[in-house]
Amino acid sequence: MMKTSFDPTYQKYPSQRYPVYAKGGMVCASSPMASAAGLEILKKGGNAADAAVATASALTVVEPTANGIGSDAFALVWSAKEQKLYGLNSSGPAPMAATIEGILSDKKDENGKMPTFGWAAVTVPGAPKAWAELNSRFGKLSLSEDMAPAINYAREGYPCAPNLALMWKAAFNRYKKVFEGKPEFDEWFRTFTPESKPYEAGDIIKLPNHAKTLELIGKTNANAFYSGEIARKIDADSREFGGYLRYEDLARFEAKWVEPIKVNYRGYEICEIPPNGQGIVALMALNILKEFEFSEKDSVETYHKQLEAMEIAFADAFRYVTDPDFMELDYNDLIAPEYGAERAKEIGETAKIYTSSVPPKSGTVYFCCADGEGNMVSYIQSNYMGFGSGIVVKDTGISLQNRGCDFSLNPKDANCLAPGKRTYHTIIPGFILKDGKAVGPFGVMGGYMQPQGHLQVAMNYIDFHLDPQQALDAPRWQWMRDNTVTVETRFNSEIARILRQKGHNIRVDLSTPSFGRGQMIVRLENGTLVGGTESRTDSNIACY
């Protein structure tokens, strides 16, 4: 291949993006090819749900550094016909054989903590079931039709994008050290580095096993994955390498349709999936911030109150949030208006430490889409940390998530490991309503950055009247732990200096992906769609 003379990841000059307008349909995703897949299905007669399945399945192919067939998924779906918002939680539980005692006695723990990689970190994947549920409940085309673009990408190949190449290289360099001499990880290298090196921007990537698996999922409405031949392959691999996941865990799994939770913020309803997802963290913070008035975005007081509210919300989340079947209180109590008012009184003139928990990094894909009929989908799926557990099931292309590593091995913790329990989940889709009508979907991917991104984007749109693109492009901050906060290089340095005087330990982070990657669509009263996409990565809007 002819080498280019430029580095596509070196951005010498800041770019400028305007919001994109369309009428027939729109897909905003972190990969141009995934957006194109969704648009292809829309133009074939599919609706927003069909486009969501097309985009989601395509993302497992064109951005495997953040998600895969073995991911979990969540969605918020606005039905134009019913004028109703639906929530889908397709996150899988821990295997029934996974116990705290078993992890410790098998010596699979990492100094008393859940392992990061390997079969012990694997929970039941939910993404294929999410695709089938979205298609059967809301779609107009067959599941096989929706997944056809993804299958084609995997079989025929696609060019590696710039940020994708960076993430691939980082994973390869780490895995060479971590996985050396461990045969359970050999399939990862065979699948994702067949020439013993990571892909570079412009290289053509083919995933033939991935194509075969996607095709089988489409033909069987995902049954092959949960109770057929794919399930048996997963079971066999797990047993061979000492994993806990079994055929029975897959066969009993069902995605859950749930009632979205919401907070009224300045006349808008910000909607999230209820726990075990962490969307409630964004709602708790907004429920506190509604007690204050904000007239200027780039001010010390705005940032100070945002940071304090977010720390309070995380303190409560780390204390209480887990699988709702195991929570010690009703999660609705955490977003009650009076509770937000009480917590707001705790915010003073200087920074406080509300929690010392440490949010880890992760890899996730978020996208949103809308059709000309008014249907809209906010969707997110993830392998959690990059490629996930490092486990790829032999001859299938299925990379399995490592969501289980978020469980605690302390039985006193709310989010402690238990058989059949769903862990605290970082991935969250967002949606905005006003007066019971859809404004539109939005989301920011990136582990514990996600509720922080949701808060910032929602306030940028509602409080500071920024269009979807500017709401995403605005410089971001991220609470890390204690009073440590990272900010982007574009963040106002004078404001950062004064925030430091208030007790916030401000650090500049040169890595833009660490601040999340978001998308947003707003539907105007006349039906026009206005979209914004992430300028920090390979994102693109496809529309007509």
C-alpha positions in Angstrom: 0.0 0.0 0.0 1.3 3.5 -0.8 2.1 5.4 2.3 0.7 8.9 2.7 2.9 11.8 3.6 0.4 13.1 6.3 -0.6 11.9 9.7 -4.5 11.9 9.8 -4.5 12.1 13.6 -2.4 15.2 13.7 -4.8 18.2 13.8 -2.7 21.3 13.4 -5.7 23.6 12.9 -9.0 23.5 14.8 -11.8 22.5 12.5 -15.3 24.1 12.5 -18.5 22.1 12.1 -22.0 23.4 11.6 -25.0 21.4 12.7 -26.5 19.2 9.9 -30.1 19.5 8.8 -32.2 16.9 7.1 -35.8 15.7 6.7 -36.0 12.1 5.5 -33.7 10.5 8.1 -30.5 10.9 10.0 -27.9 8.7 11.7 -25.1 10.1 13.9 -22.4 7.6 14.8 -18.7 7.4 15.8 -17.9 5.7 12.4 -18.9 7.1 9.0 -19.4 3.5 7.7 -21.7 2.7 10.6 -23.7 5.9 9.9 -23.8 4.9 6.2 -25.1 1.4 7.2 -28.0 3.0 9.1 -28.8 5.4 6.2 -28.8 2.5 3.7 -31.5 0.7 5.7 -33.5 3.9 6.0 -33.5 4.4 2.3 -34.5 0.7 1.8 -37.8 1.4 3.7 -36.7 0.7 7.2 -37.5 3.0 10.1 -35.3 4.3 13.0 -35.4 1.0 14.8 -34.1 -0.8 11.7 -31.4 1.8 11.2 -30.4 1.3 14.9 -29.9 -2.4 14.4 -28.0 -1.8 11.2 -25.7 0.8 12.8 -25.2 -1.2 16.0 -24.3 -4.4 14.2 -22.0 -2.5 11.8 -20.2 -0.9 14.7 -19.1 -4.3 16.0 -17.3 -4.7 12.7 -16.0 -1.2 12.0 -15.1 -0.2 15.6 -14.2 -3.5 17.4 -11.8 -1.5 19.7 -14.8 -0.4 21.7 -17.6 -3.0 21.2 -18.4 -6.4 19.7 -20.9 -9.1 19.3 -20.3 -10.0 22.9 -21.3 -6.5 24.2 -24.2 -5.3 26.3 -26.6 -2.7 25.0 -29.2 -0.1 26.2 -31.7 1.9 24.1 -34.3 4.6 24.4 -36.9 4.4 21.7 -39.4 7.2 20.8 -42.4 5.8 19.0 -44.0 8.5 16.9 -47.2 6.5 16.5 -47.7 6.0 20.3 -46.0 9.3 21.3 -44.2 7.3 24.0 -40.6 6.7 25.1 -39.6 3.1 25.7 -36.5 1.9 27.5 -34.5 -1.3 26.7 -32.0 -2.8 29.1 -30.1 -5.6 27.5 -27.3 -6.0 30.0 -26.4 -9.5 31.0 -26.0 -10.9 34.5 -23.1 -12.7 36.0 -23.0 -16.4 35.3 -24.8 -18.6 37.9 -21.5 -20.3 38.6 -19.7 -17.0 39.4 -19.4 -16.4 43.1 -17.1 -14.3 45.3 -15.9 -17.5 47.0 -15.2 -19.2 43.7 -13.2 -16.2 42.3 -11.0 -16.1 45.4 -10.6 -19.9 45.8 -9.8 -20.3 42.1 -7.2 -17.5 42.5 -8.7 -15.6 39.6 -8.8 -12.3 41.6 -6.3 -9.4 41.3 -5.3 -8.6 44.8 -8.8 -9.0 46.1 -10.5 -7.4 43.2 -12.3 -8.8 40.2 -10.0 -9.6 37.3 -9.8 -7.1 34.4 -9.2 -9.7 31.6 -10.1 -13.3 30.9 -13.1 -15.5 31.3 -13.8 -14.6 34.9 -14.6 -11.0 33.9 -17.2 -12.1 31.3 -20.9 -11.6 31.9 -23.8 -12.7 29.6 -23.7 -10.6 26.4 -26.8 -8.7 25.7 -26.3 -6.9 22.3 -27.6 -9.6 19.9 -30.8 -9.9 22.0 -31.1 -6.1 21.9 -31.0 -6.2 18.1 -33.6 -8.9 17.9 -35.9 -7.0 20.4 -35.7 -3.7 18.6 -36.3 -5.3 15.2 -39.3 -7.4 16.3 -41.0 -4.7 18.4 -40.5 -1.7 16.2 -38.8 -2.6 12.9 -40.3 -2.8 9.5 -37.6 -5.0 7.8 -36.3 -8.5 8.8 -33.3 -8.8 11.2 -31.3 -10.3 8.3 -32.0 -7.2 6.1 -31.0 -4.9 8.9 -27.7 -6.6 9.5 -26.8 -7.0 5.8 -24.5 -3.9 5.7 -22.5 -5.1 8.7 -22.1 -8.6 7.2 -20.9 -7.0 4.0 -18.3 -4.9 5.8 -17.0 -7.9 7.7 -16.8 -10.1 4.6 -15.6 -7.7 2.0 -13.5 -5.5 4.2 -13.3 -1.8 5.1 -10.5 0.8 5.5 -9.2 1.5 9.0 -10.1 5.0 10.3 -7.5 7.3 12.0 -8.8 7.1 15.6 -9.6 3.4 15.1 -5.9 2.8 14.3 -4.8 4.6 17.4 -7.0 2.5 19.6 -6.0 -0.7 17.9 -2.4 0.0 18.3 -2.8 0.9 22.0 -4.6 -2.4 22.6 -2.1 -4.4 20.7 0.8 -3.0 22.6 -0.8 -3.6 26.0 -2.1 -7.1 25.1 1.4 -8.2 23.9 2.6 -7.8 27.5 -0.5 -8.8 29.5 -1.5 -11.8 27.4 1.9 -13.3 26.7 2.0 -17.1 27.4 -1.8 -17.3 28.1 -3.5 -19.5 25.4 -7.0 -18.3 26.2 -6.1 -15.0 24.5 -4.5 -16.5 21.3 -7.8 -16.2 19.4 -7.7 -12.4 19.9 -4.4 -12.1 18.1 -5.6 -14.5 15.3 -8.7 -12.4 14.8 -7.6 -8.8 15.2 -3.9 -8.9 14.3 -3.6 -11.7 11.7 -0.3 -10.2 10.4 1.1 -9.9 14.0 0.7 -6.1 14.0 -2.1 -3.6 14.5 -3.8 -2.0 11.5 -2.9 1.5 10.3 -5.2 4.2 8.9 -6.2 3.2 5.4 -5.4 -0.6 5.8 -8.2 -2.9 4.7 -9.7 -4.9 7.5 -11.6 -8.2 7.0 -13.3 -10.2 9.7 -14.7 -13.4 8.0 -15.6 -15.2 11.2 -17.4 -12.2 12.3 -19.4 -12.1 9.1 -20.5 -15.8 9.5 -21.6 -15.2 13.1 -23.6 -12.0 12.2 -25.3 -13.9 9.4 -26.4 -16.7 11.7 -27.7 -14.2 14.3 -29.8 -12.5 11.6 -31.2 -15.7 10.2 -32.2 -17.1 13.6 -33.4 -13.9 15.3 -30.4 -14.2 17.6 -31.5 -17.7 18.8 -28.3 -19.3 17.5 -26.4 -17.0 19.9 -28.4 -17.8 23.0 -29.7 -21.4 22.5 -28.1 -22.7 19.4 -24.7 -23.6 17.9 -23.0 -20.3 18.9 -24.1 -20.7 22.5 -22.6 -24.2 22.6 -19.3 -22.8 21.2 -19.2 -20.2 23.9 -19.9 -22.8 26.5 -17.1 -25.0 25.2 -14.6 -22.3 25.2 -15.5 -21.2 28.7 -15.1 -24.7 30.1 -11.8 -25.2 28.3 -10.2 -22.1 29.9 -11.9 -22.3 33.4 -14.6 -19.7 32.8 -17.9 -19.6 34.6 -20.3 -18.8 31.7 -22.4 -21.7 30.6 -25.0 -22.5 27.9 -27.7 -22.3 30.5 -26.8 -18.7 31.3 -27.2 -17.7 27.7 -30.4 -19.7 27.2 -32.2 -18.1 30.1 -31.2 -14.5 29.3 -33.9 -12.0 28.3 -33.6 -8.3 27.5 -35.9 -6.1 29.7 -38.2 -3.4 28.5 -38.2 -0.8 31.2 -39.8 2.5 32.1 -37.3 5.3 31.6 -36.5 7.5 34.6 -36.6 11.3 34.2 -35.9 14.6 35.9 -37.6 17.9 35.1 -34.9 20.4 34.3 -36.1 23.9 33.4 -39.2 22.6 31.7 -37.4 19.8 29.8 -37.5 16.1 30.9 -34.1 14.5 30.8 -34.6 10.8 30.4 -32.3 7.8 31.2 -32.4 4.1 31.6 -33.0 3.2 35.3 -30.4 1.2 37.3 -28.4 -1.0 36.9 -27.3 1.8 34.5 -25.6 4.9 35.7 -27.9 7.3 33.9 -29.3 8.1 37.3 -26.0 9.8 38.1 -26.7 12.5 35.4 -30.2 12.9 36.7 -29.1 13.2 40.3 -26.7 16.0 39.4 -29.2 17.8 37.3 -31.8 17.5 40.1 -29.3 19.4 42.3 -28.3 22.0 39.7 -32.0 22.9 39.0 -31.8 24.7 42.3 -29.4 27.3 40.8 -29.7 29.8 38.0 -27.0 29.8 35.2 -26.7 32.6 32.8 -23.1 32.2 31.6 -21.5 29.0 30.6 -17.9 29.9 30.8 -17.9 31.2 34.4 -16.2 29.9 37.6 -19.5 29.6 39.5 -21.1 27.5 36.7 -18.2 25.0 36.6 -17.8 24.9 40.4 -21.4 24.0 40.9 -21.4 21.5 38.1 -18.4 19.7 39.5 -19.8 19.7 43.1 -23.1 18.4 41.9 -21.5 15.6 39.9 -19.3 14.6 42.8 -22.4 14.4 45.1 -24.2 12.3 42.5 -21.3 9.9 42.1 -21.0 9.5 45.9 -24.6 8.3 46.1 -24.3 6.1 43.0 -21.2 4.3 44.3 -23.0 3.8 47.6 -26.3 2.5 46.3 -26.5 1.7 42.5 -26.4 -1.8 41.3 -28.9 -4.3 39.9 -32.3 -2.9 41.2 -33.3 -6.3 42.5 -30.4 -6.0 44.9 -30.6 -2.3 45.8 -31.4 -1.4 49.4 -33.6 1.6 48.5 -36.0 2.7 45.7 -33.8 4.4 43.1 -36.6 6.9 42.5 -35.8 8.4 46.0 -32.4 9.5 44.6 -34.0 11.8 42.0 -36.9 13.1 44.1 -37.1 16.9 43.8 -36.9 17.5 47.5 -33.8 15.3 47.7 -32.0 17.4 45.0 -32.9 20.5 46.9 -31.4 19.2 50.1 -28.2 18.0 48.4 -27.9 21.5 46.7 -27.6 23.1 50.2 -24.3 21.2 50.7 -22.5 23.1 47.9 -20.4 25.9 49.3 -17.9 28.3 48.0 -15.0 25.8 48.0 -14.6 22.2 46.8 -15.4 19.3 49.0 -14.5 15.6 48.8 -17.7 13.5 48.7 -16.2 10.2 47.5 -12.8 8.8 46.8 -13.9 6.0 44.4 -11.9 5.8 41.2 -13.7 5.8 37.9 -11.9 3.4 35.4 -11.5 3.9 31.7 -13.6 2.1 29.1 -14.5 1.7 25.5 -18.0 2.2 24.2 -20.0 3.2 21.1 -23.0 5.5 21.1 -25.2 6.6 18.2 -28.6 8.1 17.6 -30.9 8.0 14.6 -34.2 9.3 13.4 -36.6 8.7 10.5 -38.9 11.0 8.6 -42.0 9.6 10.5 -40.7 11.0 13.9 -39.3 7.8 15.3 -36.0 8.2 17.1 -33.5 5.9 18.9 -30.8 6.6 21.4 -28.5 3.6 21.5 -25.3 2.5 23.2 -23.3 -0.7 23.4 -20.0 -1.6 24.8 -17.3 -4.2 25.5 -16.5 -2.0 28.5 -12.7 -1.7 28.4 -11.6 -1.4 24.7 -11.8 -4.9 23.2 -13.3 -6.1 26.5 -12.1 -9.3 28.2 -9.5 -10.1 25.6 -11.5 -13.3 25.0 -12.5 -14.1 21.4 -14.6 -17.3 21.0 -12.8 -19.6 18.6 -13.8 -19.4 14.9 -16.6 -16.9 15.6 -15.1 -13.4 15.8 -17.0 -12.8 19.0 -15.1 -10.6 21.4 -16.6 -10.8 24.9 -17.0 -7.9 27.2 -15.3 -7.6 30.6 -18.2 -6.0 32.3 -17.9 -8.3 35.3 -14.7 -6.6 36.4 -16.8 -3.8 37.9 -18.3 -6.1 40.5 -16.9 -5.9 44.0 -15.5 -8.9 45.9 -16.5 -7.3 49.2 -19.9 -8.8 50.2 -20.8 -5.7 52.1 -20.7 -3.5 49.0 -23.9 -2.8 47.1 -22.3 -3.9 43.8 -20.8 -7.1 45.1 -20.7 -10.1 42.8 -23.6 -12.6 43.1 -24.8 -15.3 40.7 -27.3 -14.0 38.2 -26.8 -10.3 39.3 -26.2 -7.4 36.9 -23.4 -5.1 37.8 -23.4 -1.3 38.0 -23.3 -0.4 34.3 -21.6 2.6 32.9 -23.2 2.8 29.4 -26.2 5.1 29.1 -28.3 6.5 26.3 -30.0 9.8 26.9 -33.2 11.4 25.6 -34.8 14.9 26.0 -38.6 15.5 26.1 -40.6 18.7 26.4 -44.3 18.9 27.2 -44.5 15.1 26.5 -43.0 15.5 23.0 -39.7 14.3 21.7 -36.9 16.8 21.5 -34.4 14.2 20.6 -31.7 11.6 21.6 -28.2 12.4 22.8 -25.3 10.6 24.4 -21.7 10.7 25.3 -19.7 7.5 25.5 -16.7 6.8 27.7 -17.1 4.9 31.0 -17.6 7.2 34.0 -17.3 10.2 31.7 -20.8 9.4 30.4 -23.1 11.0 33.0 -20.7 13.9 33.2 -21.0 14.3 29.4 -24.7 14.0 29.6 -24.9 16.8 32.1 -22.6 19.1 30.1 -24.4 18.5 26.8 -27.9 18.9 28.3 -27.0 22.1 30.0 -25.2 23.4 26.9 -28.4 22.9 25.0 -30.9 24.0 27.6 -29.2 26.6 29.8 -26.8 28.1 27.3 -28.9 27.7 24.1 -26.2 26.0 22.0 -27.0 24.0 18.9 -26.4 20.2 18.9 -23.0 20.6 17.3 -21.8 23.4 19.6 -23.3 21.5 22.6 -20.9 18.7 21.8 -17.9 20.8 20.7 -17.7 22.9 23.9 -14.6 22.2 26.0 -15.3 19.5 28.6 -14.2 18.7 32.1 -14.1 15.3 33.8 -14.1 14.5 37.6 -11.6 11.8 38.3 -11.4 11.2 42.1 -11.3 13.2 45.3 -11.1 16.8 44.0 -9.1 16.0 40.9 -10.6 17.2 37.7 -9.1 17.0 34.2 -10.0 19.6 31.5 -9.3 19.8 27.8 -6.6 22.0 26.4 -9.2 24.4 25.0 -10.6 24.9 28.5 -10.3 28.6 29.7 -7.0 28.8 31.6 -8.1 31.7 33.8 -11.2 29.9 34.9 -9.1 26.8 35.6 -6.7 28.9 37.8 -9.6 30.2 39.9 -11.2 26.8 40.2 -7.9 25.6 41.6 -8.1 28.4 44.2 -11.5 27.0 45.2 -10.0 23.6 45.9 -10.4 21.8 42.6 -7.2 20.0 41.6 -7.3 21.0 37.9 -5.2 19.1 35.4 -5.0 19.5 31.6 -5.4 16.3 29.7 -4.0 16.2 26.2 -6.0 13.1 25.2 -9.3 14.2 23.7 -10.9 10.7 23.5 -10.8 10.5 27.3 -13.5 13.2 27.4 -16.0 11.0 25.6 -17.5 10.9 22.2 -21.0 12.1 21.7 -23.9 12.5 19.2 -27.1 14.4 19.3 -30.3 14.9 17.2 -33.0 17.5 17.8 -36.3 17.4 16.0 -37.9 20.8 15.2 -41.6 21.3 15.3 -41.8 21.2 11.5 -40.1 17.8 11.4 -36.7 19.0 10.4 -33.9 17.0 12.0 -30.8 18.9 13.4 -27.8 16.8 14.1 -24.4 17.2 15.8 -21.6 14.7 15.9 -18.4 14.3 17.8 -15.4 16.3 16.6 -13.0 14.3 18.9 -13.1 11.1 16.8 -14.0 9.6 13.5 -17.7 10.5 13.8 -20.0 11.3 10.9 -23.6 12.2 10.1 -25.4 10.3 7.3 -28.8 11.8 6.3 -31.1 12.5 3.4 
